[in-house]
């Protein structure tokens, strides 16, 4: 079975720059000049690491959608 891929969206109004996503999936997320999370590479880390990173966000600013169905998987 192929690894699951996500379409990742970040709600910049919710992002507070906690950087927990960067700590858990540094190939996928980084903070920009406004100290807000941005997506570097949707396939940078494993799907598991990306999901953990999204779940670690204190403001739930990271939205994960199934890349095949478009269904929102988190939050």
Secondary structure, 3 states (H helix, E strand, C coil): CCCCCEEEEECCCCCCCCCHHHHHCCCCEEECCCCCEEECCCCCCCHHHHHHHHHHCCCCCEEEEECCCCCEEEC
